[in-house]
């Protein structure tokens, strides 16, 4: 080895490492077309609803996920620790968001109590039940055995979901190759 090659190697070894690319939070940055694995079952994300207060960062995401003909919803609520809920859509009818009760009885078997209620703004991608930029009312109910009930209202339409809390470690996002 020549002296110049050795000096070049020493100079190159003293250079600072280039900064690593920032890691994006997959719970926040996944999009329609990506794959999500929940409790060892894979789904394709067909739609995404982002919930936020005007002027603030998003605090909730609802992923519409599909496995064959089955469409479910994965709700991720951001906080100190992410809370994740895997839900199934329910049929039912309510007429007025002002008449939503604090206690719900579903099929006469399960009883849910209102945990919290809020109003948010939505941003949507893909196939969802909501429109971008409109206000949505959101109710979260807690039932027995770690069961949850979610009720949403936007512009005359209610969407009801029933599900359970899933540990964030049981959820893995895989981005599509198109990005």
Order of alpha helices (4+ residues) and beta strands (2+ residues): alpha-alpha-beta-beta-beta-beta-beta-beta-beta-beta-beta-beta-beta
